[in-house]
Amino acid sequence: MGRAAEFFTPVLTSRCNVRAVISLSASRAGSDRLAASWPAKATATLTALAKATYMLIRTAPNAVYLPVSQWGLPLLRDVLLILLAKAAGATPVLHLHGAQLPTRLAASRVLRASLGGCHWVVLSETVAEQLGATGCRSASVTVLRNPAPPATPSSRESAPSRALRVGWIGTMSRVKGFDLVCGAVDVLKRQGLEVEFRVAGIRHDVPPSHMACVDEDLGVLDLSEALSFWTKVDVFVLPARWVEGLPFALLEGLQAGCTVAATPSPGSAELFGQGCVEPVEATVESVAGFLKACEEDIEDIRQRQQKAWKELRPRYERDCITEEFVRFWQNMGLARHL
């Protein structure tokens, strides 16, 4: 939830009477490239529960805003936080930045009971429909997209590279399909094609053998450094094995004029439906086929995607998303005068 928190938390704290902001992120002390350890995650979970309990008792807030997780220990933590909020008389507001949770809700009566009666903020109309079909009772469901980064007219390097420049930014893991991109890049290189592969982000479950095809590992980048990454990338592919939400990386790639592809997702249904993002399967063969198509005529694909993105982009502007977020809190009766 780091990328979303960077945007939505300042808006929330500036427009609403926020009593406390509790971090749910685990420390990655000791390495800026690897995921947090399980002890660090457990410590962060217990700390968040303790702080939330203290603040609920001490301040008695009207509402609790929670970017809800979708599985594992983080979801268990969030369920406990929601139950604590209900017990304290606070209204839970759940911001769902993914698209997996509706399936789990439909399969679990306990989960539906625990999350029943909450206000939901979701990424797309498709996710809203799926949430409504789970049978989980909702106080309200509001569609709110993730914001695209500010447009930058000079985001592409003027001098084209002979090589196809493939990029990856974000967590490097099997569930996101990082190994599939590595395999596809390796296939193209073995075929004699000129391919450069740059990566940036946290390494999660990546064996050293997968990193052998990487030409440049930039580590974890600050948000201010992301633009520099995109200026050196022609193609970004996210062949996730799980159901993604609306990844900020797809929006950044489109804004930077890159050619982008991903496995279809309910959270990004609008981007796929309008032709902004090329669909691929979560296989090495599918990703390699897309990269080969880009190597043959990337400009045709890029122009088609950018034409579609130009029509959709106003819905993803930061000012537009900010006002929609503020309007949501106004309708809840919790926003300050603007």
N, C-alpha and C positions, 0 to 999 in steps of 0.2 A: 504493500500500500504506500510505499515511499513516494512514488511519482504523483499519485493522486493527492496525498497529504500535502505535498509541496504547493499545490494549487488551492485545494478546498479549505484547508485549515486556516490560512490567513483571512480568507473571505468570511468564514464562520466567526472567527474571533473579532473581526472588525465590525461586523454587522449585528451580532447577537451578544447578549450578556452571558459570556462563557465563564463559568466558575473555575474550570481547570481543564488542562489538556494533558492526557496521560499517554505516554509513548507505549506502543505495543511491539516495538522492534527490538530484537535481540542484538547484543553487542557482537561485533566481529573483530574484537581486539586481537592483535597479533597478526592479522593478515587483511589486506584490503582487496584480495582477489577471491577468497574462499568464503563459502556460506558459513553462517554462525553454527557453532557446535550445539549438540543437543543439550548439554548442561546450561549453555547460555540461553537457549530457547526456553528451557524449563524455568530458569531464574527470571527471565523477562515475563513469563506467564504468571508466575506467583506474585511478582512485584506489581504487575498491572491489576490483578485481582485485589491485592491488599490496598493499593492506592484508590481504586474505584470504590471499594467498600467504605474506606475512610471518608472520601469525598461525598458519597451518597448520604452518609449519616450526618456529616458536618454541615453540608451546604443545602441539602434537600432540593436538588435541581428539578425543574419542570420536565426536562427532557434529557435524554442521553443519546448523543450522536455517535454511531459506531460503524466504521467501514468493516462490514462483516466478512469473515473468512469463509472458506467453502469446504474445508476438510481437515481431518487430523486434529492435533493438539490445538492449533489456533481456533478451530471451530468450537471445540469443547470449551475453551476459554471464553469465547464470545457468547455461547449459550449461557454460561454461568453469569457473565456480566449482564446479559439481558434479564435473567431471572432476578438478579440483585436489583436492577433498575425497577422492575415491576413491583418487587416487594417494597421498595422505598417510595412507590407512588410516582415514579418518573416515567415519561412516555419514551419508549425506545424508537429511535429513528435509525434504520439500517440502510447503509449505502452499499449496494452490491456492485462491485467493480468487475465481477466475473459472470459466468453463465452456467456454472456447474451445479450450484446450490438447488435450483428448482428440481432437478432429478433426485437429489438426496431428500428433499422435502417430500416429494411424492412417494418415496419408498419408506419413509419413517414417520409413524404416527407420533412418536415421542418428540421428534424434531419439530413437527408441525405444531404440536401443543406448546412447546417451549417458545417458538417464534411467532405464535399466533397473536394477533392484535397489535402488531407493530406497524409503523409507517415505513414504507420501502421507497428507496430511490434506486432505479435500475438504468442500464445503459441503452436499452432500445425497446421499441414496441414489441419485438419478438420475445425478448426476455420477460417483459411484462405479461404477455399472453401465457408463457410457460409458467410463470409464477402463479397466475390466476388459476391455471389448470391443476395445480398441485393439491388443492383442497385446504391450503393453509389460509386461515382467516387473516385478512390484512385490514388495517385501519385506512390505508390509502396506498396507492402505487403511482409514483411519479417517474417519468422518463427524463433522464438528464445525461447527455453525452459527456464524454471526456473532452477537454479542450485541446485544440491543436496549438502548437507553439506559434509565436508570432512569425509572420511571413518575413522572409529575408530575400530581397531581390537578387543579391549576389551569392546565393548559397551554393552554386555549382562552380567548380573550377573552370576557368576559361580554356585551358589547354587540355584537350582530351587525351586519355591514356589509351595506348594500344591494347592493353590487357583489360579483360572484364574484371571490374573491381567489385567483389562481393563483400558485404559487410554483415556483421552480427553485433548487436548491442543489447545488453540485458543478461539475465541469468543463463548460464550455459548448463543445460540439463537435458536429460533424455525426454522428459515430459514435454519440453518445449521444442524438441526436435533438433537440438544443436548437433547431435551425432549424425543426423541425416544430411544436414548441410555440409558437414565435414566430409561425409562419404561422397556426396555429389561433387564437391570441389575436387576431391581426389580423383574421381572418375574423369572429369574434364582435363585435369592436369596430365593424367596418364594417356589421354588421347592426343596430347600434344598441344592443347589449347592454352593460350596465355591467360591465366587467371591469378588475380591477387586476392588474398583472403585476410581481411582485417577484423579483429574482434575486440570487444570491450565489455566488461561486466564481471560478475561474480562467477567463479567456477564452482559448480555444485557436485555433479557426479560424472566428471569428465576424466577418463583415463588419459595418460600421457600419449598413447597412440593416436587419439583423436586430434590432439594439438599439433601433430606432425605436419599437417597440411596448412597450418596457420602461418601466414607470412609476417604478421605484426599483431602482437598482443598488447593492447593499450591499458589493460587493467581496468579498474573502476574509475569512471569519469564523473566529474561534477556536471551538473546541468549546464553550466556555462561553457563546458568543453564539448558538449554534444554536437554543436554546429560544426566544429572543426572535423569531427568524425564523419559527418554526413557529406562534407565537401569532397571527401576522398573515396566515396562509395557510389557505385552505379546501381547495385541491386541489393535488396534486402528480402530474405525469405524466412518465414516463421512457420515451419511445418509441424505445429504442435500436435502431440498425441492426445492431449486433453483438450477440453473445451475452453478456449480462451475467452476473454471479455472483449474489451476494446483497447488493445495495447497502444500505449503512447508511442511506441516505436513505429507502428504503422502510420500514425498521424505525422510524426516527425519526418519519416521517409517521404511521404507524399508532399509535405510542405517544402522539403529540400529538393524535390524534383527527381527523386529516385524511382526506379521501377520496383514495385513491391508485390509480394505474393505471400499467401498464408493458407492454412487449412480453414475452410469456412466455419464461422462461429455465429451463434445467435446474437452475441454482443456486438459484432461487427457486421450484422446482416445488411445494413444500409450501404456500407462501403462495397460489399460484394455485389449487391443487387444493382447498384449504379455503375459497376465496372471500374471502380477506383483501384481494386485489389484483385490480382489474378488468383484463382483457386488452385491449390495443389493438394495432393494426397501426402500423407505422412509416410512416404517411402523414399529411398534414395533414388529410385528410377524416376519418380515424378519430379523431384527437385532437380535432378540432373537434366531432365527434359526441358524444364522451364529455363534453367541457366543456359542450355544449348540454344534455345529460342532467342534468349537475350543476346547471346554471342552473335547470332546471325542477323538480328535486326532489332536492337534494343530501342532505337529511336521511335519506331512505329508503336511499340508497346507503351513506351513512356508518354508519347503524345496523346494516345488514347486514354490512358489513365489520368493524365493531367487535365484533359478536357472534362472528364467526368467529375474530378475532384473540384474543379473551378465552380461547378454548379452546386456542389454540396458544401463547400467550404464555409459559407456564411453561417450555417447551422452549428459549426464547430468553433467559431471565433470565441476567444477568451472573454470578451466583454459580454457576448450573448449568453455564454454559459454562466458567467458571474451573475447576471441579472436574473436568469432562471433559477439559480440556486437561492438568491436572496428572496425572490418571489415565493419560493417554496416555504421558507421560514416565515415570511409575512403571512401566508395563508395558514400557517401553524399558530400564528399569534405570538411568535417568539422573537421577531426581529426588532431592532431598534428603529427609531425614526431615521430616515435616510437624508 
